[in-house]
């Protein structure tokens, strides 16, 4: 059982080491003259595999909150871009 645990731990470490991931989040907020607040959160996650191929995911969440109670509306959008620099052989 100890051998199996050691092998699984090694495989997990190799899998984690094979990918490089970087995440960045940006939040912007503005208010309009009529009292509406608009908040936009953008999270960019870029993953690079052991072949140098990159995948970038952009997740946008926008909340529009007009003046008044309980009337905020949130929309979400996710866009994924993939760049294959080297193909797996």
Chimera marker file (.cmm) of the C-alpha trace (Angstrom):
<marker_set name="trace">
<marker id="1" x="0.000" y="0.000" z="0.000" r="1" g="1" b="0" radius="0.5"/>
<marker id="2" x="2.858" y="2.392" z="0.779" r="1" g="1" b="0" radius="0.5"/>
<marker id="3" x="4.340" y="1.721" z="-2.670" r="1" g="1" b="0" radius="0.5"/>
<marker id="4" x="1.038" y="2.570" z="-4.383" r="1" g="1" b="0" radius="0.5"/>
<marker id="5" x="0.744" y="5.809" z="-2.396" r="1" g="1" b="0" radius="0.5"/>
<marker id="6" x="4.290" y="6.765" z="-3.320" r="1" g="1" b="0" radius="0.5"/>
<marker id="7" x="3.671" y="6.085" z="-7.026" r="1" g="1" b="0" radius="0.5"/>
<marker id="8" x="0.411" y="8.070" z="-7.027" r="1" g="1" b="0" radius="0.5"/>
<marker id="9" x="2.117" y="10.975" z="-5.244" r="1" g="1" b="0" radius="0.5"/>
<marker id="10" x="4.913" y="10.988" z="-7.833" r="1" g="1" b="0" radius="0.5"/>
<marker id="11" x="2.425" y="10.963" z="-10.720" r="1" g="1" b="0" radius="0.5"/>
<marker id="12" x="0.467" y="13.809" z="-9.166" r="1" g="1" b="0" radius="0.5"/>
<marker id="13" x="3.657" y="15.839" z="-8.715" r="1" g="1" b="0" radius="0.5"/>
<marker id="14" x="4.621" y="15.254" z="-12.351" r="1" g="1" b="0" radius="0.5"/>
<marker id="15" x="1.175" y="16.278" z="-13.540" r="1" g="1" b="0" radius="0.5"/>
<marker id="16" x="1.271" y="19.492" z="-11.541" r="1" g="1" b="0" radius="0.5"/>
<marker id="17" x="4.828" y="20.264" z="-12.643" r="1" g="1" b="0" radius="0.5"/>
<marker id="18" x="3.936" y="19.707" z="-16.308" r="1" g="1" b="0" radius="0.5"/>
<marker id="19" x="1.565" y="22.688" z="-16.394" r="1" g="1" b="0" radius="0.5"/>
<marker id="20" x="2.259" y="26.289" z="-15.500" r="1" g="1" b="0" radius="0.5"/>
<marker id="21" x="-0.790" y="28.362" z="-14.538" r="1" g="1" b="0" radius="0.5"/>
<marker id="22" x="-1.039" y="32.094" z="-13.968" r="1" g="1" b="0" radius="0.5"/>
<marker id="23" x="-4.225" y="33.872" z="-12.845" r="1" g="1" b="0" radius="0.5"/>
<marker id="24" x="-4.869" y="37.606" z="-12.797" r="1" g="1" b="0" radius="0.5"/>
<marker id="25" x="-8.045" y="39.418" z="-11.697" r="1" g="1" b="0" radius="0.5"/>
<marker id="26" x="-9.018" y="43.011" z="-12.457" r="1" g="1" b="0" radius="0.5"/>
<marker id="27" x="-12.036" y="44.811" z="-10.966" r="1" g="1" b="0" radius="0.5"/>
<marker id="28" x="-13.358" y="48.125" z="-12.279" r="1" g="1" b="0" radius="0.5"/>
<marker id="29" x="-16.278" y="50.082" z="-10.881" r="1" g="1" b="0" radius="0.5"/>
<marker id="30" x="-17.953" y="53.242" z="-12.072" r="1" g="1" b="0" radius="0.5"/>
<marker id="31" x="-21.113" y="55.192" z="-11.348" r="1" g="1" b="0" radius="0.5"/>
<marker id="32" x="-23.276" y="57.067" z="-13.798" r="1" g="1" b="0" radius="0.5"/>
<marker id="33" x="-24.975" y="60.415" z="-13.164" r="1" g="1" b="0" radius="0.5"/>
<marker id="34" x="-28.342" y="58.698" z="-12.652" r="1" g="1" b="0" radius="0.5"/>
<marker id="35" x="-26.953" y="56.625" z="-9.737" r="1" g="1" b="0" radius="0.5"/>
<marker id="36" x="-26.310" y="53.355" z="-11.577" r="1" g="1" b="0" radius="0.5"/>
<marker id="37" x="-23.240" y="51.450" z="-10.400" r="1" g="1" b="0" radius="0.5"/>
<marker id="38" x="-21.439" y="49.204" z="-12.905" r="1" g="1" b="0" radius="0.5"/>
<marker id="39" x="-18.870" y="46.724" z="-11.640" r="1" g="1" b="0" radius="0.5"/>
<marker id="40" x="-16.872" y="44.546" z="-14.015" r="1" g="1" b="0" radius="0.5"/>
<marker id="41" x="-14.616" y="41.727" z="-12.854" r="1" g="1" b="0" radius="0.5"/>
<marker id="42" x="-12.291" y="40.101" z="-15.384" r="1" g="1" b="0" radius="0.5"/>
<marker id="43" x="-10.293" y="37.009" z="-14.463" r="1" g="1" b="0" radius="0.5"/>
<marker id="44" x="-7.616" y="35.837" z="-16.894" r="1" g="1" b="0" radius="0.5"/>
<marker id="45" x="-6.172" y="32.366" z="-16.396" r="1" g="1" b="0" radius="0.5"/>
<marker id="46" x="-3.294" y="31.273" z="-18.623" r="1" g="1" b="0" radius="0.5"/>
<marker id="47" x="-2.082" y="27.683" z="-18.632" r="1" g="1" b="0" radius="0.5"/>
<marker id="48" x="1.037" y="26.466" z="-20.433" r="1" g="1" b="0" radius="0.5"/>
<marker id="49" x="1.590" y="22.732" z="-20.894" r="1" g="1" b="0" radius="0.5"/>
<marker id="50" x="4.934" y="20.929" z="-21.056" r="1" g="1" b="0" radius="0.5"/>
<marker id="51" x="5.002" y="21.388" z="-24.876" r="1" g="1" b="0" radius="0.5"/>
<marker id="52" x="4.687" y="25.197" z="-24.664" r="1" g="1" b="0" radius="0.5"/>
<marker id="53" x="1.056" y="25.282" z="-25.813" r="1" g="1" b="0" radius="0.5"/>
<marker id="54" x="-1.000" y="27.957" z="-24.043" r="1" g="1" b="0" radius="0.5"/>
<marker id="55" x="-4.655" y="28.192" z="-23.161" r="1" g="1" b="0" radius="0.5"/>
<marker id="56" x="-6.018" y="31.506" z="-21.948" r="1" g="1" b="0" radius="0.5"/>
<marker id="57" x="-9.462" y="31.763" z="-20.383" r="1" g="1" b="0" radius="0.5"/>
<marker id="58" x="-11.129" y="35.132" z="-19.845" r="1" g="1" b="0" radius="0.5"/>
<marker id="59" x="-14.085" y="35.191" z="-17.461" r="1" g="1" b="0" radius="0.5"/>
<marker id="60" x="-16.055" y="38.464" z="-17.413" r="1" g="1" b="0" radius="0.5"/>
<marker id="61" x="-18.715" y="39.211" z="-14.812" r="1" g="1" b="0" radius="0.5"/>
<marker id="62" x="-20.605" y="42.506" z="-15.075" r="1" g="1" b="0" radius="0.5"/>
<marker id="63" x="-23.063" y="43.759" z="-12.470" r="1" g="1" b="0" radius="0.5"/>
<marker id="64" x="-25.315" y="46.702" z="-13.281" r="1" g="1" b="0" radius="0.5"/>
<marker id="65" x="-27.048" y="48.102" z="-10.205" r="1" g="1" b="0" radius="0.5"/>
<marker id="66" x="-29.472" y="50.968" z="-10.870" r="1" g="1" b="0" radius="0.5"/>
<marker id="67" x="-30.334" y="53.189" z="-7.937" r="1" g="1" b="0" radius="0.5"/>
<marker id="68" x="-32.948" y="51.513" z="-5.749" r="1" g="1" b="0" radius="0.5"/>
<marker id="69" x="-33.224" y="48.300" z="-3.767" r="1" g="1" b="0" radius="0.5"/>
<marker id="70" x="-32.950" y="44.721" z="-5.064" r="1" g="1" b="0" radius="0.5"/>
<marker id="71" x="-32.659" y="45.499" z="-8.762" r="1" g="1" b="0" radius="0.5"/>
<marker id="72" x="-29.046" y="44.544" z="-9.609" r="1" g="1" b="0" radius="0.5"/>
<marker id="73" x="-28.462" y="42.398" z="-12.690" r="1" g="1" b="0" radius="0.5"/>
<marker id="74" x="-25.346" y="40.292" z="-13.306" r="1" g="1" b="0" radius="0.5"/>
<marker id="75" x="-24.178" y="38.807" z="-16.604" r="1" g="1" b="0" radius="0.5"/>
<marker id="76" x="-21.269" y="36.421" z="-17.159" r="1" g="1" b="0" radius="0.5"/>
<marker id="77" x="-19.224" y="35.485" z="-20.202" r="1" g="1" b="0" radius="0.5"/>
<marker id="78" x="-16.283" y="33.109" z="-20.630" r="1" g="1" b="0" radius="0.5"/>
<marker id="79" x="-13.975" y="33.113" z="-23.663" r="1" g="1" b="0" radius="0.5"/>
<marker id="80" x="-11.197" y="30.556" z="-24.206" r="1" g="1" b="0" radius="0.5"/>
<marker id="81" x="-8.270" y="30.992" z="-26.593" r="1" g="1" b="0" radius="0.5"/>
<marker id="82" x="-5.780" y="28.222" z="-27.390" r="1" g="1" b="0" radius="0.5"/>
<marker id="83" x="-2.396" y="28.613" z="-29.039" r="1" g="1" b="0" radius="0.5"/>
<marker id="84" x="-0.654" y="25.415" z="-30.135" r="1" g="1" b="0" radius="0.5"/>
<marker id="85" x="3.014" y="26.272" z="-30.369" r="1" g="1" b="0" radius="0.5"/>
<marker id="86" x="4.232" y="22.689" z="-30.375" r="1" g="1" b="0" radius="0.5"/>
<marker id="87" x="2.144" y="19.634" z="-31.059" r="1" g="1" b="0" radius="0.5"/>
<marker id="88" x="2.389" y="16.608" z="-28.786" r="1" g="1" b="0" radius="0.5"/>
<marker id="89" x="4.338" y="13.788" z="-30.343" r="1" g="1" b="0" radius="0.5"/>
<link id1="1" id2="2" r="1" g="1" b="0" radius="0.2"/>
<link id1="2" id2="3" r="1" g="1" b="0" radius="0.2"/>
<link id1="3" id2="4" r="1" g="1" b="0" radius="0.2"/>
<link id1="4" id2="5" r="1" g="1" b="0" radius="0.2"/>
<link id1="5" id2="6" r="1" g="1" b="0" radius="0.2"/>
<link id1="6" id2="7" r="1" g="1" b="0" radius="0.2"/>
<link id1="7" id2="8" r="1" g="1" b="0" radius="0.2"/>
<link id1="8" id2="9" r="1" g="1" b="0" radius="0.2"/>
<link id1="9" id2="10" r="1" g="1" b="0" radius="0.2"/>
<link id1="10" id2="11" r="1" g="1" b="0" radius="0.2"/>
<link id1="11" id2="12" r="1" g="1" b="0" radius="0.2"/>
<link id1="12" id2="13" r="1" g="1" b="0" radius="0.2"/>
<link id1="13" id2="14" r="1" g="1" b="0" radius="0.2"/>
<link id1="14" id2="15" r="1" g="1" b="0" radius="0.2"/>
<link id1="15" id2="16" r="1" g="1" b="0" radius="0.2"/>
<link id1="16" id2="17" r="1" g="1" b="0" radius="0.2"/>
<link id1="17" id2="18" r="1" g="1" b="0" radius="0.2"/>
<link id1="18" id2="19" r="1" g="1" b="0" radius="0.2"/>
<link id1="19" id2="20" r="1" g="1" b="0" radius="0.2"/>
<link id1="20" id2="21" r="1" g="1" b="0" radius="0.2"/>
<link id1="21" id2="22" r="1" g="1" b="0" radius="0.2"/>
<link id1="22" id2="23" r="1" g="1" b="0" radius="0.2"/>
<link id1="23" id2="24" r="1" g="1" b="0" radius="0.2"/>
<link id1="24" id2="25" r="1" g="1" b="0" radius="0.2"/>
<link id1="25" id2="26" r="1" g="1" b="0" radius="0.2"/>
<link id1="26" id2="27" r="1" g="1" b="0" radius="0.2"/>
<link id1="27" id2="28" r="1" g="1" b="0" radius="0.2"/>
<link id1="28" id2="29" r="1" g="1" b="0" radius="0.2"/>
<link id1="29" id2="30" r="1" g="1" b="0" radius="0.2"/>
<link id1="30" id2="31" r="1" g="1" b="0" radius="0.2"/>
<link id1="31" id2="32" r="1" g="1" b="0" radius="0.2"/>
<link id1="32" id2="33" r="1" g="1" b="0" radius="0.2"/>
<link id1="33" id2="34" r="1" g="1" b="0" radius="0.2"/>
<link id1="34" id2="35" r="1" g="1" b="0" radius="0.2"/>
<link id1="35" id2="36" r="1" g="1" b="0" radius="0.2"/>
<link id1="36" id2="37" r="1" g="1" b="0" radius="0.2"/>
<link id1="37" id2="38" r="1" g="1" b="0" radius="0.2"/>
<link id1="38" id2="39" r="1" g="1" b="0" radius="0.2"/>
<link id1="39" id2="40" r="1" g="1" b="0" radius="0.2"/>
<link id1="40" id2="41" r="1" g="1" b="0" radius="0.2"/>
<link id1="41" id2="42" r="1" g="1" b="0" radius="0.2"/>
<link id1="42" id2="43" r="1" g="1" b="0" radius="0.2"/>
<link id1="43" id2="44" r="1" g="1" b="0" radius="0.2"/>
<link id1="44" id2="45" r="1" g="1" b="0" radius="0.2"/>
<link id1="45" id2="46" r="1" g="1" b="0" radius="0.2"/>
<link id1="46" id2="47" r="1" g="1" b="0" radius="0.2"/>
<link id1="47" id2="48" r="1" g="1" b="0" radius="0.2"/>
<link id1="48" id2="49" r="1" g="1" b="0" radius="0.2"/>
<link id1="49" id2="50" r="1" g="1" b="0" radius="0.2"/>
<link id1="50" id2="51" r="1" g="1" b="0" radius="0.2"/>
<link id1="51" id2="52" r="1" g="1" b="0" radius="0.2"/>
<link id1="52" id2="53" r="1" g="1" b="0" radius="0.2"/>
<link id1="53" id2="54" r="1" g="1" b="0" radius="0.2"/>
<link id1="54" id2="55" r="1" g="1" b="0" radius="0.2"/>
<link id1="55" id2="56" r="1" g="1" b="0" radius="0.2"/>
<link id1="56" id2="57" r="1" g="1" b="0" radius="0.2"/>
<link id1="57" id2="58" r="1" g="1" b="0" radius="0.2"/>
<link id1="58" id2="59" r="1" g="1" b="0" radius="0.2"/>
<link id1="59" id2="60" r="1" g="1" b="0" radius="0.2"/>
<link id1="60" id2="61" r="1" g="1" b="0" radius="0.2"/>
<link id1="61" id2="62" r="1" g="1" b="0" radius="0.2"/>
<link id1="62" id2="63" r="1" g="1" b="0" radius="0.2"/>
<link id1="63" id2="64" r="1" g="1" b="0" radius="0.2"/>
<link id1="64" id2="65" r="1" g="1" b="0" radius="0.2"/>
<link id1="65" id2="66" r="1" g="1" b="0" radius="0.2"/>
<link id1="66" id2="67" r="1" g="1" b="0" radius="0.2"/>
<link id1="67" id2="68" r="1" g="1" b="0" radius="0.2"/>
<link id1="68" id2="69" r="1" g="1" b="0" radius="0.2"/>
<link id1="69" id2="70" r="1" g="1" b="0" radius="0.2"/>
<link id1="70" id2="71" r="1" g="1" b="0" radius="0.2"/>
<link id1="71" id2="72" r="1" g="1" b="0" radius="0.2"/>
<link id1="72" id2="73" r="1" g="1" b="0" radius="0.2"/>
<link id1="73" id2="74" r="1" g="1" b="0" radius="0.2"/>
<link id1="74" id2="75" r="1" g="1" b="0" radius="0.2"/>
<link id1="75" id2="76" r="1" g="1" b="0" radius="0.2"/>
<link id1="76" id2="77" r="1" g="1" b="0" radius="0.2"/>
<link id1="77" id2="78" r="1" g="1" b="0" radius="0.2"/>
<link id1="78" id2="79" r="1" g="1" b="0" radius="0.2"/>
<link id1="79" id2="80" r="1" g="1" b="0" radius="0.2"/>
<link id1="80" id2="81" r="1" g="1" b="0" radius="0.2"/>
<link id1="81" id2="82" r="1" g="1" b="0" radius="0.2"/>
<link id1="82" id2="83" r="1" g="1" b="0" radius="0.2"/>
<link id1="83" id2="84" r="1" g="1" b="0" radius="0.2"/>
<link id1="84" id2="85" r="1" g="1" b="0" radius="0.2"/>
<link id1="85" id2="86" r="1" g="1" b="0" radius="0.2"/>
<link id1="86" id2="87" r="1" g="1" b="0" radius="0.2"/>
<link id1="87" id2="88" r="1" g="1" b="0" radius="0.2"/>
<link id1="88" id2="89" r="1" g="1" b="0" radius="0.2"/>
</marker_set>
